């Protein structure tokens, strides 16, 4: 078969580009290594509950153009992300706000909270933070750091905060209002019918091939069933280092393992997102999926999330954007730039080695579409 555009990966970047290409009159084929479309935003309905298979995805943006675009393909509810954190027997609101500070110190006013934080920072006397721990302490003081940042961050990165570079935390938002809304973006919500339905609409009209690994296809432009695909342009949303056969070595990622189970109760934790910030709890958080859509089902489904170092063959989630990996990516980015001469373009979190929120992925895909179409 012959198409104008071959898209590798059916996540948001690839799906948005495919939609724009088809709307511009181009033919599109999509190959996807998984057995489903949607990439990490894939949701699956289990016992009437939309389960976020690859972790919580909460859509939020201040970009009106992106919000209007995604609303062409879905109806969104009015979900507001208000996670809570558990440290031992203590429970706190996130993000760090007056509810957090009031619970922690028994104070009531913003002035009292600011004074408490300033007092702790002064006592620490950290003038030149040498690592993440010192950087965080110099921003929020000892109590918030010890109870809500230290253990969680160590689990996320798989190493002590004293061994992490200070630049990972440039700032820590402290809100001196009684507001538990985690995001400050103008628009926020969860698609009523799940994210998979959005991707299905984006890909309508494209030839989609599942269970197809680009590494195998690349050798002779043939799918596993023998189907040949010729194309004029390639949009690649997989791992950039893998595309170049790890010429300079693999980039580092953090990955996530999920333990998902259905429980015979209608409400397990009373909130969609609960972080466990103590280092002695092995998982970073528990997601209770039904609360994203205000579910009333008789049972509930939860997912415990365990962060770990990525290994080839696993799903990469978070790029490790330290100095070493940033320098390594720049070498791959140079190769990717040269590939444009062959009409090959890289996009998305994996292709650009950058952590994107969903609205940023869509904006980047629309930007590339505008340039190419």
C-alpha positions as CSV (number, residue, x, y, z in Angstrom):
1,X,0.0,0.0,0.0
2,X,1.1,3.6,-0.7
3,X,0.3,6.4,1.7
4,X,1.4,10.0,2.1
5,X,2.2,9.8,5.8
6,X,3.3,6.9,8.0
7,X,2.8,7.6,11.7
8,X,4.7,5.5,14.2
9,X,2.8,5.5,17.5
10,X,-0.9,6.1,18.2
11,X,-0.5,8.3,21.2
12,X,-1.8,11.9,21.3
13,X,1.0,13.3,19.1
14,X,0.7,10.7,16.4
15,X,-3.1,10.7,16.5
16,X,-3.4,14.5,16.3
17,X,-1.0,14.7,13.4
18,X,-2.8,11.9,11.6
19,X,-6.1,13.8,12.0
20,X,-4.7,17.0,10.6
21,X,-3.0,15.2,7.7
22,X,-6.3,13.5,6.8
23,X,-8.2,16.7,7.1
24,X,-5.7,18.2,4.6
25,X,-6.5,15.4,2.2
26,X,-3.5,13.2,2.8
27,X,-3.6,9.4,3.2
28,X,-2.3,8.1,6.5
29,X,-1.2,4.7,8.0
30,X,-0.4,4.2,11.7
31,X,1.7,1.4,13.1
32,X,1.5,0.8,16.8
33,X,3.7,-1.7,18.8
34,X,1.0,-2.2,21.5
35,X,-2.2,-4.2,21.1
36,X,-4.3,-1.0,21.4
37,X,-4.3,2.6,20.3
38,X,-3.8,5.7,22.5
39,X,-0.3,5.3,23.9
40,X,-0.2,6.1,27.6
41,X,-3.6,7.9,27.6
42,X,-5.3,4.6,26.9
43,X,-8.3,4.0,29.1
44,X,-10.2,0.7,29.3
45,X,-13.7,0.2,30.7
46,X,-13.7,-2.4,33.5
47,X,-16.9,-3.1,35.5
48,X,-18.2,0.2,34.1
49,X,-15.2,2.2,35.3
50,X,-12.8,4.0,32.9
51,X,-9.5,2.7,34.1
52,X,-6.4,4.8,33.3
53,X,-4.2,1.8,32.4
54,X,-0.9,3.7,32.4
55,X,-1.5,6.0,35.3
56,X,-3.7,9.1,36.0
57,X,-4.2,11.4,33.1
58,X,-5.9,14.7,34.0
59,X,-6.4,17.1,31.2
60,X,-5.6,20.7,32.0
61,X,-4.5,23.7,29.9
62,X,-4.5,27.5,29.7
63,X,-4.3,27.2,25.9
64,X,-7.7,28.1,24.7
65,X,-7.0,26.8,21.1
66,X,-5.9,23.4,22.5
67,X,-9.0,23.2,24.8
68,X,-11.3,24.0,21.9
69,X,-9.5,21.5,19.7
70,X,-9.8,18.6,22.1
71,X,-13.4,19.4,22.8
72,X,-14.1,18.7,19.2
73,X,-13.5,15.0,20.0
74,X,-14.9,14.7,23.6
75,X,-17.2,16.0,26.2
76,X,-15.3,16.8,29.4
77,X,-16.6,16.7,33.0
78,X,-15.7,19.3,35.7
79,X,-13.2,17.2,37.6
80,X,-10.8,19.2,39.7
81,X,-7.5,17.6,40.7
82,X,-7.2,17.8,44.5
83,X,-4.8,15.1,45.6
84,X,-4.0,14.3,49.2
85,X,-0.8,13.0,50.8
86,X,-0.4,10.5,53.5
87,X,2.7,10.5,55.7
88,X,2.5,7.8,58.4
89,X,-0.8,8.5,60.2
90,X,-0.9,12.1,59.0
91,X,-3.0,13.3,56.0
92,X,-2.3,16.6,54.1
93,X,-3.8,18.4,51.2
94,X,-1.8,19.0,48.0
95,X,-0.6,21.3,46.5
96,X,1.2,22.9,49.5
97,X,-1.4,25.5,50.6
98,X,-3.0,26.9,53.7
99,X,-4.9,23.7,54.4
100,X,-1.5,21.9,54.4
101,X,0.1,24.4,56.6
102,X,-2.8,24.7,59.0
103,X,-2.8,20.9,59.5
104,X,0.9,20.8,59.9
105,X,1.4,23.6,62.3
106,X,-2.0,24.5,63.7
107,X,-1.9,28.0,62.3
108,X,-4.7,29.9,60.5
109,X,-3.3,32.9,58.5
110,X,-0.9,33.3,55.6
111,X,1.3,35.5,57.7
112,X,1.8,32.8,60.2
113,X,2.6,30.2,57.5
114,X,5.1,32.5,55.8
115,X,6.7,33.2,59.2
116,X,7.0,29.5,60.0
117,X,8.6,28.7,56.7
118,X,11.0,31.7,56.8
119,X,12.0,30.7,60.3
120,X,12.9,27.2,59.3
121,X,14.8,28.3,56.2
122,X,16.8,30.8,58.3
123,X,17.8,28.2,60.8
124,X,19.1,25.9,58.0
125,X,21.4,28.6,56.7
126,X,21.8,27.1,53.2
127,X,23.3,29.6,50.9
128,X,24.6,27.5,48.0
129,X,22.5,24.3,47.6
130,X,24.7,21.4,46.5
131,X,22.0,18.8,45.9
132,X,18.2,18.4,45.7
133,X,17.8,18.0,49.4
134,X,19.5,21.3,50.2
135,X,17.7,23.1,47.4
136,X,14.3,21.9,48.7
137,X,15.1,22.8,52.3
138,X,16.2,26.3,51.2
139,X,12.8,26.7,49.5
140,X,10.3,25.2,51.9
141,X,12.0,24.5,55.2
142,X,12.4,21.2,57.1
143,X,8.8,20.2,57.9
144,X,7.3,20.3,54.4
145,X,10.5,18.7,53.0
146,X,10.7,15.9,55.5
147,X,7.0,14.9,55.4
148,X,5.9,15.7,51.9
149,X,8.9,15.8,49.5
150,X,11.9,13.7,50.7
151,X,10.5,10.2,50.7
152,X,8.3,10.7,47.6
153,X,11.1,12.2,45.6
154,X,13.5,9.4,46.6
155,X,11.0,6.8,45.4
156,X,10.4,8.7,42.2
157,X,14.1,8.9,41.3
158,X,15.3,5.7,42.9
159,X,18.1,7.4,44.8
160,X,18.6,9.6,47.9
161,X,17.8,13.3,47.5
162,X,21.4,14.1,48.5
163,X,22.5,12.3,45.3
164,X,20.2,14.2,43.0
165,X,21.2,17.5,41.4
166,X,19.8,20.7,42.8
167,X,18.5,21.9,39.4
168,X,15.8,19.3,39.3
169,X,13.8,21.5,41.7
170,X,14.0,25.1,40.5
171,X,11.0,26.2,42.5
172,X,8.3,24.7,44.8
173,X,4.9,26.3,44.5
174,X,3.6,27.4,47.9
175,X,0.1,28.8,47.9
176,X,-1.0,30.9,50.8
177,X,-4.7,30.4,50.1
178,X,-7.1,27.6,51.2
179,X,-7.3,26.2,47.7
180,X,-6.7,22.5,47.0
181,X,-6.9,22.8,43.2
182,X,-3.6,21.3,42.0
183,X,-3.6,23.0,38.7
184,X,-3.9,26.7,38.0
185,X,-4.9,26.3,34.4
186,X,-8.1,27.9,33.1
187,X,-9.5,24.6,31.7
188,X,-9.5,21.2,33.4
189,X,-11.4,18.0,33.3
190,X,-11.7,14.3,32.3
191,X,-13.3,13.1,29.1
192,X,-16.7,11.6,30.0
193,X,-16.2,8.6,27.7
194,X,-12.5,8.1,28.4
195,X,-9.4,9.0,26.4
196,X,-9.5,6.0,24.1
197,X,-12.7,7.4,22.5
198,X,-10.8,10.7,21.7
199,X,-8.0,8.8,19.9
200,X,-10.5,6.6,18.0
201,X,-12.1,9.8,16.6
202,X,-8.7,11.3,15.8
203,X,-7.6,8.2,13.9
204,X,-10.9,7.7,12.0
205,X,-10.1,7.2,8.3
206,X,-6.5,6.1,8.9
207,X,-5.2,2.5,8.3
208,X,-4.1,1.4,11.8
209,X,-1.9,-1.6,12.4
210,X,-1.5,-2.9,16.0
211,X,1.2,-5.2,17.4
212,X,3.7,-3.8,14.9
213,X,7.2,-2.9,16.1
214,X,8.9,-0.2,14.0
215,X,12.3,-1.9,14.5
216,X,11.0,-4.9,12.5
217,X,9.2,-2.8,10.0
218,X,12.2,-0.5,9.4
219,X,14.3,-3.4,7.9
220,X,12.2,-3.9,4.8
221,X,9.1,-1.7,5.2
222,X,6.9,-4.7,5.6
223,X,4.4,-5.5,8.3
224,X,4.3,-8.8,10.2
225,X,1.6,-10.2,7.8
226,X,3.7,-9.3,4.8
227,X,1.9,-6.0,3.9
228,X,4.3,-3.5,2.3
229,X,3.9,0.1,3.1
230,X,5.4,2.9,1.0
231,X,5.2,6.5,2.3
232,X,6.3,10.0,1.5
233,X,6.8,11.2,5.0
234,X,7.4,9.5,8.4
235,X,6.2,10.9,11.7
236,X,8.1,9.0,14.4
237,X,6.9,9.2,18.1
238,X,8.9,6.3,19.5
239,X,12.2,6.5,21.4
240,X,14.6,8.7,19.5
241,X,17.7,6.7,20.7
242,X,16.0,3.4,19.6
243,X,15.4,4.8,16.1
244,X,19.1,5.3,15.7
245,X,19.9,1.9,17.1
246,X,21.3,3.4,20.3
247,X,24.3,4.7,18.4
248,X,25.5,6.8,21.3
249,X,24.1,4.6,24.0
250,X,20.6,4.5,25.6
251,X,19.0,7.6,27.2
252,X,17.9,7.1,30.8
253,X,14.2,6.9,31.8
254,X,12.2,6.3,34.9
255,X,9.4,3.7,34.4
256,X,6.3,2.8,36.4
257,X,4.9,-0.5,37.4
258,X,1.2,-0.7,38.2
259,X,-0.7,-3.1,40.6
260,X,-4.3,-2.8,39.6
261,X,-7.1,-4.6,41.4
262,X,-10.9,-4.5,41.7
263,X,-12.2,-4.3,45.3
264,X,-15.6,-5.2,46.7
265,X,-16.4,-1.8,48.0
266,X,-17.9,1.3,46.4
267,X,-15.3,3.7,47.8
268,X,-11.8,2.7,48.9
269,X,-10.0,6.0,49.6
270,X,-12.5,8.8,48.9
271,X,-10.2,10.6,46.4
272,X,-8.9,9.8,42.9
273,X,-5.2,10.5,43.8
274,X,-3.5,9.7,47.1
275,X,0.2,10.2,47.4
276,X,2.2,8.2,49.9
277,X,5.2,10.4,50.8
278,X,7.0,8.2,53.4
279,X,10.0,6.3,52.1
280,X,8.9,3.1,53.9
281,X,5.8,2.7,51.7
282,X,7.1,1.1,48.5
283,X,4.5,2.7,46.1
284,X,4.3,6.4,45.3
285,X,0.6,6.7,45.1
286,X,-2.8,5.0,44.8
287,X,-5.2,5.9,42.0
288,X,-8.9,5.2,42.5
289,X,-10.2,5.5,39.0
290,X,-13.9,5.8,39.5
291,X,-13.5,9.2,41.2
292,X,-12.2,10.8,38.0
293,X,-15.7,10.5,36.6
294,X,-17.7,10.7,39.8
295,X,-18.6,7.0,39.5
296,X,-21.4,5.3,41.5
297,X,-20.5,1.7,40.6
298,X,-20.9,-0.9,43.4
299,X,-17.2,-1.9,43.2
300,X,-14.0,0.1,42.7
301,X,-10.7,-0.3,41.0
302,X,-7.4,1.0,42.4
303,X,-3.9,1.1,41.0
304,X,-0.7,1.3,43.1
305,X,2.2,2.9,41.3
306,X,5.8,1.8,41.8
307,X,8.6,3.9,40.2
308,X,11.7,2.2,39.0
309,X,14.7,2.5,36.7
310,X,13.8,1.8,33.0
311,X,15.3,-1.1,31.2
312,X,15.1,-1.9,27.5
313,X,11.9,-3.7,26.8
314,X,9.9,-1.8,29.4
315,X,7.7,1.2,28.9
316,X,9.6,4.5,29.4
317,X,7.7,7.2,31.3
318,X,9.8,10.0,32.6
319,X,13.0,11.3,30.9
320,X,15.9,11.8,33.3
321,X,16.8,15.3,32.1
322,X,20.1,15.6,34.1
323,X,23.2,17.1,32.5
324,X,24.5,13.8,31.2
325,X,21.3,12.7,29.5
326,X,20.6,16.2,28.2
327,X,24.0,16.2,26.5
328,X,23.4,12.7,25.1
329,X,20.0,13.7,23.8
330,X,21.5,16.7,22.0
331,X,23.6,14.3,20.0
332,X,20.5,12.3,19.0
333,X,18.6,15.6,18.3
334,X,21.4,16.5,15.8
335,X,20.8,13.1,14.0
336,X,17.1,13.7,14.1
337,X,17.5,17.1,12.4
338,X,19.5,15.5,9.6
339,X,16.6,13.0,9.1
340,X,14.4,15.9,8.0
341,X,16.2,15.7,4.7
342,X,14.7,12.3,4.3
343,X,11.2,13.6,5.3
344,X,11.4,12.0,8.8
345,X,10.1,14.0,11.7
346,X,10.3,13.3,15.5
347,X,7.6,14.2,18.0
348,X,6.2,13.6,21.4
349,X,7.7,12.7,24.8
350,X,9.7,9.7,23.5
351,X,10.8,11.3,20.2
352,X,11.9,14.6,21.8
353,X,13.0,13.2,25.2
354,X,10.9,15.7,27.0
355,X,8.2,15.4,29.6
356,X,5.0,16.9,28.1
357,X,1.6,17.4,29.6
358,X,-1.2,16.3,27.3
359,X,-2.0,19.8,26.2
360,X,1.6,20.4,25.3
361,X,1.7,17.2,23.2
362,X,-1.3,18.4,21.3
363,X,0.1,21.9,20.8
364,X,3.4,20.4,19.5
365,X,1.5,18.1,17.1
366,X,-0.6,21.0,15.8
367,X,2.6,23.1,15.4
368,X,4.3,20.4,13.3
369,X,1.1,19.9,11.3
370,X,1.0,23.6,10.5
371,X,4.6,23.5,9.4
372,X,4.3,20.5,7.1
373,X,0.7,20.7,5.9
